[in-house]
Amino acid sequence: MELYMIDEMIGKGLPVWLPNGEILKSEIERFAIETEELYGYQRVTTPVLAKRQLFEASGHLPHYAEGMYPPMEMDDGTYYLKAMNCPMHHLVYTNKKRSYRDLPLRIAEYGTVYRNELSGTLAGLLRVRMLSMNDAHIYCTIDQVAQEVGSNVKMVQDYYAAFGFEDYSFRLSLWDPKKTEKYIDQPENWKKSEDRLRQIMDDLGVVYTESVGEAAFYGPKVDIQFKTALGREESMSTIQLDFAAKERFGLSYMDENGNQNDEVLVIHRAPLSTHERFVAFLTEHWMGNFPTWISPTQVQIITISERHADYAGEVASRLREHKVRVAVDDSDSTIGRKIRTHRKMRPAYMLIIGDGEAADGTVSIRARNGDQRNGVPLEDFIAGVTEEIKNRSSKLSLV
């Protein structure tokens, strides 16, 4: 489907998004941005590298050092490619004094991070070294944690419903007190945080399993798990409760009485995983037969003969006026060969243009399963396909 490429001259685990893949990625981004505006998120952009001191403050050095690329010695200090966005978001929070009226503060970013995955673990889009994600961090009071975690669980469920995902499970990922070197060693905070997440999930009525040793180094998390076609379980989305950032970055706010309150908890969340992993699961789930709204080619126009090229061009222009992604094949190849060729690229719809369609201002619609509906007025098709795209429907309903 020509979604991406990986070239040895660029390096393993570093995918290049091709035009069709970029369309998928952009549609996912647009959906997320629209959704999160409704949830009150504010968007920022941060650099792809930062000084060592930042990652020492966050604890990623030393706790995540093996997952980061080697340092770069510059004339003004030692820099690292970022493997995560959270330390910079913490600095956005502390950039000015915060009031209780500012909380919860939801900071989001479509950022790219780089992780030094071993070459033997890399697998297509599922496991890569360059990860683009819709990342966000929520800064809130203790009393606001349940509401924020709950809203993110709902957000994940709504996203999955929109993309047609049904077979997934929730996992509460806990620390391993026998391996304290992997974590921030504060047993009391671990117990409080794990109990808090456990209670929230119970109150939400969400069925989940628990897994020791799968927590982030700074706190427990709720992971949403999928199984690949090979039966391997992989984490997709995540909601993490960070009890350590407040102390490491001096997170605080002024309460209703004008006093400084240092009890700021941070929720890390990535409801759509990384673009790379999400597109991998999306492609596997739909077997490339994507819903119309995310299909790289939404409508493929095919002429029966070259004399129908002018009308095919008019149809394409009308569709493009309505922001429909359309391609035209007005070559002199046979109609059967054209259909076979374009079926491989899995457009949502094919429109067959012949003498009757050109004379009557109609189109014949061919669906992916081979069903066909002839003589449909062009304006009716435009209305139907634009409605399907607008509603982000997971079903093809025009045949």
Secondary structure, 3 states (H helix, E strand, C coil): CCCEECCCCCCCCCCEECHHHHHHHHHHHHHHHHHHHHCCCEECCCCCEEEHHHHHHHCHHHHCHHHCCCCEEECCEEEEECCCCHHHHHHHHHCCCCEHHHCCEEEEEEEEEECCCCHHHCECCCECCEEEEEEEEEEECHHHHHHHHHHHHHHHHHHHHHHCCCCCEEEEEECCCCCHHHCCCCHHHHHHHHHHHHHHHHHHCCCEEEEECCCECCECEEEEEEECCCCCEEEEEEEEEECCHHHHHCCCEECCCCCEECCCEEEEEECCCEHHHHHHHHHHHHCCCCCHHHCCCCEEEEECCHHHHHHHHHHHHHHHHCCCCEEEECCCCCHHHHHHHHHCCCCCEEEEECHHHHHHCEEEEECCCCCEEEEEEHHHHHHHHHHHHHCCCCCCCCC
